[in-house]
């Protein structure tokens, strides 16, 4: 069949419109074909080829042996946080003779059909998710027909996957408690995106630490950002413009903390004498900024390694239960924190 029409960056919606079926039917036909009739399956596959969702040569599921290839879905390949997790995955995969493909989920619509192609043509044996979402729509029933999957870094119980991560709530609580022990009472939070589960847990840790100390939670002291340097800088501007600005800031990531640190210097603030800053993740740059960043150190290499080992267990035919595998983290005290108004 010669494609009649090509749709740039075609999606499931384009396939559904071409085949005159729902997107749910498209998803079932491609990833759970036993649940639809042969005629519906044929119509969906032909529509997918017609709009350019599937190459013509891949229109039928190919029977292949194991590919010894793993797909790692990264929320944003530009975020330096993920580098050590990916290294842990790759080192462990290579030890077992597996190749790792990296899929950037930052532009989901453009990548969706690529991920589907890899799955239905059996070019990958398993998937590792470094975020809290699948890069395509699939029901719980359809997920059971996907290749084995493990989640690393995030925790999304609705996906019912084995998961490797830290206790984000407790880690955040301890970071804020540390600032309180230094004598800070006006502690702000630069939080990540509201839709990310780990940001919810880190914000809860911040709130619980304040409440435990009998401090009223002021919503003006909570500024959100998107884990970028620019977001951290903009959030600090908003916080320091308050009538009663904070003396300390707890950030949901080192990247935003570094943005806040840079902006604090531009505003003429001394860190830590005028403002203490705590980050989260312990990326490499946190040790080499001026002053070095106090931060929550995640065992990022171990998160990647343990997630890959869990996936290998499944690929070797062993049953792996869903739920959390918690790894330890620690607060690393460096030069961006001190008692309020102190000199070092």
N, C-alpha and C positions, 0 to 999 in steps of 0.2 A: 504494500500500500504506500503510495507516494503522499507525503504530507501535503495537505491542501492549504494550511494556514499556520503561520508561526506566530506565537505570542511571546514577546520579549519577557524574560523571567517568568515563564508560565508557572502557575500555581495550581493547587487542587481545585480551586474555584473555576479556573479556566477549563480544566478537564471536565468538571461537573456540568458546566454550561454546554460544552460541546457534546457530551454524551446524554444530556437532558436527564441527569440524575442528581442526587444530593451529594455534597462533599463527603458525608459519612459513607455513602455507597462507594465512592471512589476510594476512600481509605480502606474499606473492607476488601474491595476487589484487588487492590494492589498488595496489601499486607496481610490479609486474612482471606485468601481467595476461596477457601472451602465454604465460607459463609454466604456466598452469592452464587447465582446460577451461572452456567457456562456462557450463556448468551449475554448476560450482564457483564461478565468478566471480559468477554471479547469486545463488547461495545466500549467499555472503559479503557481498555488497552489501546484500542484503535483511536479513541479520542485523545488519549495521552500522547500518542505518536503524532497525531495531527497538529496539536498545539505546541509540540516541541517539549513536552514534559518528560518523555522518554525517547531516547534514540530508537530508530526503527529496528536496529539490530538487537536491541534489548527488550523488545516488545513482549517476549515470553520469558517467564522465569527460567533461568539457565540452571541446569543441574551441574553443580561443581563440587569438588572435594573442598576441604577446608582451605581457606585462603591464607591462614596464619597472619592475618592482618586485623588490627584493632582500630576502630574509629574513636577519637577523643573529641568531644564537643566542648569547645571553650566559649564562654559568654563573650569575651572580648580579648582577642589575641594580643592587643596592644597593652593590656594591663600587666605590669611587671610581676604582679602577685603570682600569676599562673606559671611562671618560668620554672620554678623549682618543683612544682607538682608534676609538670610535664616531664621534667628530667627524671623524677622518681619513677614515673610510668615507663618511660623509654628504656631506662637502664634495666628495669625488671623484665620488660617485654623482650629485650634483646637477649637476656640470659636464657630465655626459653625459646628463642628463635622466632619471635613475632615482630612484625613491622607495625609501626604506629603511623596512622594518618591523623592530621589535625584539621578539624572543621571549626571555622570561626562562625559563631552564632550571632554576631553583632548585626548582620544583615540577613535575617531569617528568610525573608521571601525569596531572595536570590539563591539561597543555598538549599532550600527545601527539596527541590527536585533532585539535586545531586545526592543528598542523603538518602532519599527514597531509592534512587537507582542503585546505590551501593548495597542497600539492604535486600531488595527483591532480586537482584542478580547474584546475591551471595558472594559479593566481593569482600565482605568483612565477616569476621567470626563473632565479634562482640563489640560493645560500645561502653565507653566511660563518659559520664556526664559530669562536667565540672560546674554546672549551674543547676538551677532547680526546675528547669523545664525541658521537655523534649523539643527538638527543633522542627517538629511537625505535629499535626493533630492526630491523636490516636487514643481510642478509648482504653479502659483498663483491660477489657477482653482482648482487644487488638494488640496491646502491649505484650500479652502472653505469647504471641506468635512472632514477636520480634527476636533478634539475636539476644543472647545473655547481656544484661546491663548492670552496671554498678555506678553509684553516684559518689563523687568525692567533693569534699569541701562544704557543700550545701546539705540541707536536710529537708526533704519534702515527703512526708509520710503518705500523701495521696498517691504517689507513684509506686509504693510498695516495693522498693528496691533496697538491696544491701547498700549501706552508706558508711563512708569513713569521714569523720569530721571531728571538730573539737566542741567543747561545751561553751558556745558563744555567750550565753547569758552569764555564766559564772565568771568567764574571763573578763567581760565588760564590768561586771560588779566589782571584781578585784582591782581593776584599773582605776575606777572611780573612787573606791575605798582608799587606795593608795594616795590619791590626791587629797582626800579628806584628812588622812593621817598627817600629811604635810602641813595642814592648816587651812586648806582652801574651802571656802563655803560657797562661793559663787562659781560653780562649775557648769560650763556649757557643753553641748554635744553637737558635733558635726556628723550627722547620720547619713547613711547611704539610702538608696531608693526604697521606698515604702513597700514595693511589691516583692522584695527579696527576703526570704525567710530569715537568713542570717542577720540582716539588718534589724528585723523585728526582735530577735533574741538579744542582740547587742543593745538595742534601745531599752528593752525591758531590764537588762542588767544595770544600765545607767539609772533608770527610774527607781529600781529597787534599792540601789545604794543610797540615793537621795532620801527616799522615804525611811530607810533604816536609820539614817542620821537625823530624822525629824525635819528635813528640809522640804519646803513646798516646791513641787515641780512646776517651773515657770515655762510655758510653751514657747515663749520668746527666746529662751535659751537653747532651743532645739532648731538647728538649721540643717536642711537636707542638701545633699549633693549627689553627683553621679559617679563617684570614685575617680574623678579627674583632678589634676593639679589646679585647674582653673576653678573647679567647683569648691575646692578647699579655700582658695583665696577669696572667692566671692562670699562664701559663708562667713569667713572671719570678718570681712568688712561689715556684714549685717550685724554680727554679734557685738563688735566693738563700737558700733554706732548707737547701741542701746543707751538709755539714760544711766543705767547702772551696769556697765559692762563686766563680763566675767574676768576672774583672775586666772582661770585654768580652762582648758578645752580638751575634751576627750573626743577623738576622731575614730570613725569606723574603719579607716584604712590609712596606711602610711602615705599613700599618694595624696590624699586630701590633707593629711597632717603636714606634709612637706609644702603643699600649696599654701596652707595657713601660715606656716613658719616664714615662708618667703614674703607673704603679704604683711605679716607682723613687722618684719624688718623694714619694709617700705614705708610703713606708717610710723617708723621711729620707735617702735616698742622694743624693749630689751627682753630677750628670752634666755633664761627663765625668770629674771628679776621682776619684770612687769607682767609676764604672761607665761604660764606653764602649758606645755602641749604634750599630749600622749597620743601615739598612733596605734595601729593594729596591723599585724602581719609580719613585721621584721624583714622587709625586703632589703636587698643589699645596700641600696642608697641610704637607708636610714642610719647606717653606721658612719657614713662619710659626709653627711650634711654638717652645717655649722650653726649651732652646736649639734652633736649627734642626738638622734631622736630616741626618747623613751617610748617603748612600744611593747605590745603583746606579741611574743614570738610564737608563731604557729610552726609545727613540724612539717613544713610543706613537702619536702622530699619524701618523708615517711607517709604522708597522706596519699601521695601518688603511688608509692610502692605498695602500700597495704591495699589500696583500691585495685591495683593490677593483680595482686595475688588473689584477691577475692574473685576477680573475673576469671583468672586461670583455673581456679577451683571449679567454677561452673563449666568452663570449656572442657575440663577433664572428666565431666560427667558427675561431679559431686553436687549434692543439694546444699545450697547456701541460703540460710534464712534471711529474710528482709529485716530491716531495722538498723539501729545505730551501732557503729564501732567507734568509740570515743578515744581520741589520742590526747595526751597531755600538752599543755601550753604553759608558758611562763611570762611574767612581766620582766622586761629588761630595762633597768634604770640607767639612763644616760644623761646627757646634759641639758635637755629641754624642760626639766622639772626641778622645782625647789619650793621651799616655803614661800608664801606670798610676800613680795617686797624684800626678799633676801638678796644678798650679794655673795657671789662665789669667787 
